[in-house]
């Protein structure tokens, strides 16, 4: 009987891809979803600025730190089983978040959810690469990569829609229901695991967790504390030191968490660098552009999510075309370098071209998204095709860790430039608010309204301090000004927006320049083929007798 197919894909493989993509989109969406709900969360939980940051970053930090060992656990015990456990734990973490009352409790649930997400994310890709027929893997990876790239915007969209009708707790209810449903659906797919896992690498696991934790912690805290803050320096230096220790341990061990020699494979290394640069660009754009949409143009959370649809379209459409382009032009080097270059050009234009409305910026966002989309699938294909079949969970974890590190670096660099630029420009506006509110208070006192005038004078310093902190705080202060202070509100809005837009533009130019340099590195370093002559070190290469074995140079489906 002829097997039924969908677009050339057998039904079993299509169903596996659907389940895996749904799971990874939820994980990525959870990284971004709470950004739009933070004002509500702060009001209901009493979170201060630092706690608000960690409501977002706690998830990212734990996810990034546990990805490598979580990928190894999936390889060892079975990827489907680990995926189901991760989904169940994610659902529990989301349910617990519904009943928390304080910010620290919410941060704890977010860290718990990040640990669960670490079990989910690498298993989704490794199940695809080990469970989909070899000739269909490129399109399967393209679909996975496109969905993972657009997952954050899906998170913004769903969150914005929920907040239009419900409270912030509805976000966690939606995540809990989605995770539980996917855990049940995972019972319908097959599984795979490492045939000879060996001993678990505890020294490598510990050092990798400490290395990633240190680097990500330092990068996430740098925009708020400053790059010269002791905690930031200790975290970054300690993370690099533990990273070096991890490499030394892995070079000497027989049973490795990650064979670091894989990075000497140019396709694997170039794919990892390209993935990091893609998320460096995309999350920096989210961080900067969403603030401009909401705080300068006055978009709601839902409107902001819809405004990012051109980025979804560019990432998804060109994400599906990326592997085809690599085959058509016979060059991984060309596709990766040109994609990252295009994304860099889009970012530079976003900072260099003046625009006063959202509609004037769509074409620049689309250029950036197109570049990211072109490079997305070939990067992941290069990583997974050069990872032994039994270690697909580790290959997937490397891919995902590169994403998290790239996102953290992008947010940290964008945040630092924006914070420093805003602080250096906002003082005249803050002084104006202090002087005008004090003068208005004195006028009220002179007119006989002593209590009202004194209250206005007392609020003057607080208003100036809040305006100095961020554009979000400035917008809140301006919104609370009395109706008869409309001229002052307009001047303060112009000053605060100007103090924000200028450093945002600078940040876009700097970030885009980093991508342009990265594209040059990729053009020099990346090989022509996705699979190199010696795709994996000979002592860990898988058997060629297995139909699903890791590809070799003789693989007729390898990209030329």
C-alpha positions as CSV (number, residue, x, y, z in Angstrom):
1,X,0.0,0.0,0.0
2,X,1.4,3.4,-0.9
3,X,2.1,5.5,2.1
4,X,0.1,8.8,2.3
5,X,2.2,11.9,2.2
6,X,1.8,15.7,2.8
7,X,3.9,17.7,0.4
8,X,6.3,14.8,-0.1
9,X,6.5,14.1,3.7
10,X,5.1,10.9,5.1
11,X,2.3,11.4,7.7
12,X,4.3,10.1,10.6
13,X,7.2,12.5,9.9
14,X,4.8,15.4,9.3
15,X,3.0,14.7,12.7
16,X,6.4,14.5,14.5
17,X,7.5,17.9,13.0
18,X,4.1,19.4,14.0
19,X,4.4,18.3,17.6
20,X,8.1,19.3,17.9
21,X,7.5,22.7,16.4
22,X,4.5,23.4,18.7
23,X,6.7,22.5,21.7
24,X,9.6,24.7,20.7
25,X,7.4,27.6,19.8
26,X,5.9,27.5,23.3
27,X,9.4,27.6,24.8
28,X,10.6,30.5,22.7
29,X,7.3,32.4,23.2
30,X,7.7,32.0,27.0
31,X,11.0,33.9,26.7
32,X,9.2,37.0,25.4
33,X,5.6,36.7,26.5
34,X,5.9,38.5,29.8
35,X,7.5,41.6,28.5
36,X,4.2,43.1,27.5
37,X,2.6,42.1,30.8
38,X,5.2,43.6,33.1
39,X,3.3,46.8,34.0
40,X,0.3,44.7,35.2
41,X,2.6,42.2,37.0
42,X,4.5,45.0,38.8
43,X,1.2,46.5,40.1
44,X,-0.3,43.3,41.3
45,X,2.9,41.8,42.9
46,X,4.7,45.0,44.0
47,X,7.8,44.1,42.0
48,X,10.5,46.8,41.8
49,X,12.6,47.5,38.7
50,X,15.2,44.9,39.6
51,X,12.6,42.2,40.4
52,X,10.8,43.0,37.1
53,X,14.0,42.3,35.2
54,X,14.5,38.9,36.9
55,X,10.9,37.9,36.2
56,X,12.0,37.9,32.6
57,X,15.7,37.0,32.9
58,X,15.3,34.1,35.5
59,X,13.7,32.0,32.8
60,X,16.4,32.8,30.2
61,X,19.3,32.2,32.6
62,X,18.2,28.8,33.8
63,X,17.2,27.7,30.3
64,X,20.6,28.6,28.9
65,X,22.6,27.0,31.7
66,X,20.8,23.7,31.6
67,X,20.5,23.1,27.8
68,X,23.7,21.1,27.4
69,X,23.1,18.6,30.2
70,X,19.4,18.4,29.3
71,X,20.3,17.5,25.8
72,X,22.6,14.7,27.1
73,X,19.8,13.4,29.4
74,X,17.6,13.2,26.3
75,X,20.2,11.2,24.4
76,X,20.7,8.9,27.3
77,X,17.2,8.1,28.5
78,X,15.1,8.7,25.4
79,X,14.2,12.0,23.8
80,X,10.4,11.6,23.8
81,X,10.3,10.7,27.5
82,X,12.4,13.6,28.5
83,X,10.3,15.9,26.3
84,X,7.1,14.7,28.1
85,X,8.7,15.2,31.5
86,X,9.7,18.7,30.5
87,X,6.2,19.6,29.3
88,X,4.6,18.3,32.5
89,X,7.1,20.3,34.6
90,X,6.5,23.3,32.4
91,X,2.7,23.0,32.9
92,X,3.2,22.7,36.7
93,X,5.5,25.7,36.8
94,X,2.9,27.7,34.9
95,X,0.0,26.6,37.2
96,X,2.0,27.5,40.3
97,X,2.6,31.0,38.9
98,X,-1.1,31.7,38.8
99,X,-1.4,31.6,42.7
100,X,1.8,33.5,43.6
101,X,1.4,36.8,45.4
102,X,4.9,38.2,45.6
103,X,7.6,39.0,43.0
104,X,10.2,36.6,44.5
105,X,7.8,33.7,44.3
106,X,7.0,34.6,40.7
107,X,10.7,34.7,39.9
108,X,11.1,31.2,41.4
109,X,8.4,29.8,39.2
110,X,10.0,31.4,36.2
111,X,13.3,29.7,37.0
112,X,11.5,26.4,37.5
113,X,9.8,26.9,34.0
114,X,13.3,27.7,32.5
115,X,14.6,24.4,33.8
116,X,11.6,22.5,32.3
117,X,12.1,24.4,29.0
118,X,15.7,23.1,28.9
119,X,14.3,19.6,28.8
120,X,12.0,20.5,26.0
121,X,14.0,22.6,23.6
122,X,16.9,20.3,22.6
123,X,14.7,17.2,22.4
124,X,12.4,18.8,19.8
125,X,15.1,19.2,17.2
126,X,16.9,15.9,18.0
127,X,13.6,14.0,17.6
128,X,13.2,15.5,14.1
129,X,16.8,14.8,13.0
130,X,16.7,11.3,14.2
131,X,13.1,10.5,13.3
132,X,12.6,12.0,9.9
133,X,14.0,10.3,6.8
134,X,17.3,11.6,5.6
135,X,16.0,13.0,2.3
136,X,13.3,15.0,4.2
137,X,15.5,16.3,7.0
138,X,16.5,19.6,5.3
139,X,12.9,20.7,4.9
140,X,12.1,19.5,8.4
141,X,14.9,21.5,9.9
142,X,13.9,24.5,7.8
143,X,10.4,24.3,9.3
144,X,11.7,23.9,12.9
145,X,14.1,26.8,12.5
146,X,11.5,29.1,11.0
147,X,9.0,28.3,13.8
148,X,11.7,28.7,16.5
149,X,12.7,32.1,15.0
150,X,9.1,33.4,14.9
151,X,8.2,31.9,18.3
152,X,9.0,35.1,20.3
153,X,6.7,37.2,18.1
154,X,4.0,34.6,18.6
155,X,4.5,35.1,22.3
156,X,4.0,38.9,21.9
157,X,0.8,38.3,19.8
158,X,-0.8,35.8,22.2
159,X,0.1,37.9,25.2
160,X,-1.3,41.0,23.7
161,X,-4.5,39.3,22.8
162,X,-5.0,37.8,26.3
163,X,-4.3,41.2,28.0
164,X,-7.0,42.8,25.9
165,X,-9.6,40.7,27.7
166,X,-8.0,39.1,30.8
167,X,-5.4,39.7,33.6
168,X,-1.8,38.7,33.3
169,X,-2.5,35.4,35.0
170,X,-4.3,34.3,31.9
171,X,-0.8,34.0,30.2
172,X,0.2,31.3,32.6
173,X,-3.1,29.5,32.3
174,X,-2.6,29.4,28.5
175,X,0.9,28.0,28.9
176,X,-0.2,25.4,31.4
177,X,-3.0,24.1,29.1
178,X,-0.8,24.2,26.0
179,X,2.0,22.2,27.8
180,X,-0.4,19.6,29.2
181,X,-2.0,19.1,25.8
182,X,1.3,18.7,24.1
183,X,2.5,16.2,26.7
184,X,-0.5,14.0,25.8
185,X,0.1,14.4,22.1
186,X,3.7,13.4,22.5
187,X,2.5,9.9,23.4
188,X,1.6,9.5,19.7
189,X,5.2,10.0,18.3
190,X,8.2,7.8,18.3
191,X,11.4,8.1,20.3
192,X,15.2,7.7,19.9
193,X,18.2,7.7,22.1
194,X,22.0,7.1,22.2
195,X,22.7,3.4,21.7
196,X,25.9,3.5,23.9
197,X,25.7,6.5,26.2
198,X,28.7,5.6,28.5
199,X,29.1,7.2,31.8
200,X,27.4,10.5,32.5
201,X,29.9,13.4,32.5
202,X,29.3,15.1,35.9
203,X,32.5,17.3,35.8
204,X,31.5,18.5,32.4
205,X,28.0,19.1,33.4
206,X,28.9,21.2,36.5
207,X,31.5,23.3,34.7
208,X,29.2,23.9,31.7
209,X,26.4,25.1,34.0
210,X,28.7,27.4,35.8
211,X,30.2,28.7,32.6
212,X,26.9,29.5,30.9
213,X,25.4,30.9,34.1
214,X,28.3,33.2,34.7
215,X,28.4,34.6,31.1
216,X,24.6,35.0,30.8
217,X,24.2,36.5,34.3
218,X,26.9,39.0,33.5
219,X,25.4,39.9,30.2
220,X,21.9,40.3,31.5
221,X,23.0,42.4,34.5
222,X,25.4,44.7,32.6
223,X,22.8,47.0,31.1
224,X,21.3,47.7,34.6
225,X,24.4,47.7,36.8
226,X,27.1,48.8,34.3
227,X,29.9,46.9,32.8
228,X,32.3,47.8,35.6
229,X,30.0,46.6,38.4
230,X,31.8,43.9,40.6
231,X,29.0,41.3,40.2
232,X,29.1,41.7,36.4
233,X,32.9,41.4,36.2
234,X,33.0,38.4,38.6
235,X,30.2,36.7,36.6
236,X,31.8,37.3,33.2
237,X,35.4,36.4,34.2
238,X,34.2,33.4,36.2
239,X,32.0,32.2,33.3
240,X,34.9,32.4,30.9
241,X,37.2,30.6,33.4
242,X,34.7,27.8,33.9
243,X,34.3,27.7,30.1
244,X,38.0,27.1,29.7
245,X,37.9,24.4,32.4
246,X,35.0,22.7,30.6
247,X,37.0,22.6,27.4
248,X,40.0,21.1,29.2
249,X,37.9,18.5,30.9
250,X,36.1,17.5,27.7
251,X,39.4,17.1,25.8
252,X,40.6,14.6,28.4
253,X,37.5,12.6,29.1
254,X,36.4,9.4,27.2
255,X,32.7,9.9,28.0
256,X,32.1,13.5,27.1
257,X,29.1,15.8,27.6
258,X,30.2,17.6,24.4
259,X,33.1,16.8,22.2
260,X,34.6,20.3,21.8
261,X,36.5,19.1,18.8
262,X,33.2,19.4,16.9
263,X,33.9,23.2,16.8
264,X,37.0,22.5,14.7
265,X,34.6,21.3,12.0
266,X,34.1,24.5,10.1
267,X,30.4,23.8,9.2
268,X,29.5,23.1,12.8
269,X,31.4,26.1,14.1
270,X,30.1,28.4,11.4
271,X,26.5,27.2,12.0
272,X,26.9,27.9,15.7
273,X,28.2,31.4,15.1
274,X,25.5,32.2,12.6
275,X,22.7,31.0,15.0
276,X,24.2,33.3,17.7
277,X,24.3,36.2,15.4
278,X,20.7,35.7,14.3
279,X,19.3,35.8,17.8
280,X,21.7,38.6,18.7
281,X,20.0,40.6,16.0
282,X,16.4,39.5,16.5
283,X,16.2,39.9,20.3
284,X,18.0,43.3,20.1
285,X,15.4,44.4,17.6
286,X,12.6,43.2,19.9
287,X,14.2,45.0,22.9
288,X,14.6,48.3,21.0
289,X,11.8,48.4,18.5
290,X,9.0,47.3,20.8
291,X,9.9,50.1,23.2
292,X,9.7,52.6,20.4
293,X,6.4,51.3,19.2
294,X,4.8,51.4,22.7
295,X,6.5,54.4,24.3
296,X,7.0,56.7,21.3
297,X,4.1,55.7,18.9
298,X,1.7,54.8,21.7
299,X,1.0,51.2,20.4
300,X,-0.8,48.8,22.7
301,X,0.7,45.4,23.4
302,X,-1.5,43.8,20.8
303,X,-0.9,46.5,18.2
304,X,2.9,46.0,18.8
305,X,2.6,42.3,18.2
306,X,0.8,42.8,14.9
307,X,3.3,45.5,14.0
308,X,6.0,42.8,14.1
309,X,4.3,40.6,11.6
310,X,6.6,41.7,8.8
311,X,9.4,40.2,10.8
312,X,7.5,37.0,11.2
313,X,6.8,36.8,7.4
314,X,10.5,37.5,6.5
315,X,11.8,34.9,9.0
316,X,9.3,32.2,8.1
317,X,9.2,32.6,4.4
318,X,13.0,32.9,3.9
319,X,13.6,30.4,6.6
320,X,12.0,27.8,4.4
321,X,14.0,28.9,1.4
322,X,17.4,29.0,3.2
323,X,18.3,25.4,2.6
324,X,17.1,25.5,-1.0
325,X,19.4,28.5,-1.6
326,X,22.3,26.6,-0.1
327,X,21.7,23.7,-2.5
328,X,21.0,26.0,-5.5
329,X,24.2,28.0,-5.1
330,X,26.3,25.1,-3.8
331,X,27.6,27.2,-1.0
332,X,26.9,27.3,2.8
333,X,29.5,30.1,3.0
334,X,27.5,32.3,0.6
335,X,24.1,31.8,2.2
336,X,25.2,32.3,5.8
337,X,27.4,35.3,5.0
338,X,24.8,37.0,2.8
339,X,22.0,36.4,5.3
340,X,23.8,37.9,8.2
341,X,25.1,40.7,6.0
342,X,21.5,41.5,4.9
343,X,20.3,41.5,8.6
344,X,23.2,43.8,9.5
345,X,22.3,46.2,6.7
346,X,18.7,46.3,7.8
347,X,19.7,47.1,11.4
348,X,22.1,49.9,10.2
349,X,19.3,51.4,8.1
350,X,17.0,51.2,11.1
351,X,19.4,53.4,13.0
352,X,20.6,55.7,10.2
353,X,17.4,56.5,8.4
354,X,15.0,59.0,10.0
355,X,11.4,57.9,10.4
356,X,8.5,59.3,12.3
357,X,5.9,56.6,11.9
358,X,5.8,52.8,12.0
359,X,4.9,52.5,8.3
360,X,8.1,54.3,7.3
361,X,10.2,51.6,9.1
362,X,8.5,48.4,7.8
363,X,10.9,48.0,4.9
364,X,13.9,48.2,7.1
365,X,12.5,45.6,9.5
366,X,11.7,43.4,6.6
367,X,15.3,43.6,5.3
368,X,16.6,42.5,8.7
369,X,14.0,39.7,8.9
370,X,14.8,38.5,5.4
371,X,18.5,38.2,6.2
372,X,17.8,36.3,9.5
373,X,15.4,34.0,7.7
374,X,17.9,33.1,4.9
375,X,20.6,32.1,7.4
376,X,18.3,30.3,9.9
377,X,17.8,26.8,8.4
378,X,21.3,26.3,6.8
379,X,22.9,27.2,10.2
380,X,20.9,24.6,12.1
381,X,21.4,22.0,9.3
382,X,25.2,22.5,9.4
383,X,25.2,21.9,13.2
384,X,23.0,18.8,13.2
385,X,24.5,17.3,10.0
386,X,27.9,17.4,11.6
387,X,26.8,15.9,14.9
388,X,26.8,12.1,15.4
389,X,23.3,10.6,15.3
390,X,23.5,9.2,18.8
391,X,24.4,12.7,20.1
392,X,21.7,14.7,18.3
393,X,20.4,16.0,21.7
394,X,23.8,17.5,22.3
395,X,23.9,19.0,18.8
396,X,20.5,20.5,19.4
397,X,21.6,21.8,22.8
398,X,24.6,23.5,21.2
399,X,22.2,25.1,18.6
400,X,19.9,26.3,21.4
401,X,22.7,27.5,23.7
402,X,24.0,29.6,20.8
403,X,20.6,31.1,20.5
404,X,20.4,32.0,24.2
405,X,23.9,33.4,24.3
406,X,23.3,35.4,21.2
407,X,20.0,36.8,22.6
408,X,21.7,37.7,25.9
409,X,24.6,39.5,24.2
410,X,22.2,41.4,21.9
411,X,20.0,42.5,24.7
412,X,23.0,43.4,26.9
413,X,24.7,45.5,24.2
414,X,21.5,47.2,23.1
415,X,20.5,47.9,26.7
416,X,23.9,49.3,27.7
417,X,24.0,51.7,24.7
418,X,20.4,52.8,25.2
419,X,20.8,53.3,29.0
420,X,24.0,55.2,28.7
421,X,22.7,57.4,25.9
422,X,19.4,58.1,27.6
423,X,21.1,59.0,30.9
424,X,23.5,61.5,29.2
425,X,20.6,63.2,27.4
426,X,17.7,63.3,29.8
427,X,19.0,65.6,32.5
428,X,17.7,68.9,30.9
429,X,14.2,67.3,30.6
430,X,14.2,66.1,34.2
431,X,15.4,69.5,35.4
432,X,12.6,71.1,33.4
433,X,10.0,68.9,35.1
434,X,11.4,69.7,38.5
435,X,11.5,73.4,37.9
436,X,8.0,73.7,36.3
437,X,6.3,71.5,38.9
438,X,7.9,73.4,41.7
439,X,6.9,76.7,40.2
440,X,3.3,75.4,39.7
441,X,3.2,74.3,43.3
442,X,4.3,77.7,44.5
443,X,1.6,79.4,42.4
444,X,-1.0,77.2,43.9
445,X,0.2,78.1,47.4
446,X,0.1,81.8,46.5
447,X,-3.4,81.3,45.3
448,X,-4.5,79.8,48.6
449,X,-4.3,76.0,47.8
450,X,-1.5,75.3,50.3
451,X,-2.1,71.5,50.5
452,X,-2.3,71.0,46.7
453,X,0.7,73.3,46.1
454,X,2.9,71.5,48.6
455,X,1.9,68.1,47.2
456,X,3.0,69.3,43.8
457,X,6.3,70.6,45.1
458,X,6.9,67.3,46.9
459,X,6.2,65.4,43.7
460,X,8.6,67.5,41.7
461,X,11.8,65.7,42.7
462,X,10.2,62.2,42.4
463,X,8.9,63.1,39.0
464,X,12.4,64.3,37.9
465,X,14.0,61.1,39.3
466,X,11.5,58.8,37.5
467,X,12.0,60.7,34.2
468,X,15.7,60.2,34.5
469,X,15.4,56.4,34.9
470,X,13.8,55.4,31.6
471,X,11.4,56.5,28.9
472,X,8.8,54.1,30.4
473,X,8.9,55.9,33.7
474,X,8.8,59.3,31.9
475,X,5.7,58.3,30.0
476,X,4.0,57.3,33.3
477,X,4.9,60.6,34.9
478,X,3.6,62.6,31.9
479,X,0.3,60.6,31.9
480,X,-0.3,61.6,35.6
481,X,0.2,65.3,35.0
482,X,-2.9,67.4,35.6
483,X,-4.9,68.6,32.6
484,X,-3.8,72.2,33.0
485,X,-0.2,71.1,32.5
486,X,-0.7,70.0,28.8
487,X,2.1,72.4,27.5
488,X,4.6,71.0,30.0
489,X,3.5,67.4,29.2
490,X,4.2,68.0,25.5
491,X,7.7,69.5,26.2
492,X,8.6,66.6,28.5
493,X,7.4,64.0,26.0
494,X,9.5,65.6,23.3
495,X,12.5,65.7,25.5
496,X,12.2,62.2,26.8
497,X,11.5,60.7,23.4
498,X,14.5,62.5,21.9
499,X,16.7,61.2,24.7
500,X,15.5,57.7,23.8
501,X,15.4,57.7,20.0
502,X,19.0,59.0,19.5
503,X,20.7,56.2,21.5
504,X,18.3,53.7,20.0
505,X,19.5,54.7,16.6
506,X,23.1,54.5,17.8
507,X,22.5,51.0,19.2
508,X,21.0,49.8,15.9
509,X,24.0,51.1,13.9
510,X,26.4,49.4,16.4
511,X,24.5,46.1,16.4
512,X,24.2,46.2,12.6
513,X,28.0,46.8,12.3
514,X,28.6,43.7,14.5
515,X,26.6,41.7,12.1
516,X,28.4,43.0,9.1
517,X,31.7,42.0,10.7
518,X,30.2,38.7,11.6
519,X,29.2,38.1,8.0
520,X,32.8,38.7,6.9
521,X,34.0,36.2,9.5
522,X,31.4,33.6,8.2
523,X,32.5,34.2,4.6
524,X,36.1,33.5,5.5
525,X,35.4,30.6,7.9
526,X,32.4,28.7,6.7
527,X,33.0,25.9,4.2
528,X,31.3,25.4,0.8
529,X,29.6,22.2,2.0
530,X,27.2,21.7,4.9
531,X,28.9,18.4,5.6
532,X,32.7,18.5,5.7
533,X,35.1,15.8,4.5
534,X,35.4,14.6,8.1
535,X,32.1,15.6,9.7
536,X,32.9,14.2,13.2
537,X,36.0,13.0,15.0
538,X,36.7,9.4,13.9
539,X,36.4,8.0,17.4
540,X,32.8,9.1,17.8
541,X,31.6,8.7,14.2
542,X,28.5,6.6,13.9
543,X,28.2,3.4,11.9
544,X,27.4,3.8,8.2
545,X,25.4,0.6,8.2
546,X,22.5,2.3,9.9
547,X,20.0,3.9,7.6
548,X,19.7,6.8,9.9
549,X,23.4,7.2,10.6
550,X,25.0,10.6,10.6
551,X,25.7,11.8,7.1
552,X,29.1,11.2,5.5
553,X,30.7,12.9,2.5
554,X,29.2,10.2,0.3
555,X,25.7,11.1,1.3
556,X,23.9,11.9,-1.9
557,X,21.6,14.3,0.0
558,X,24.4,16.4,1.4
559,X,24.6,19.9,0.2
560,X,27.3,20.1,-2.4
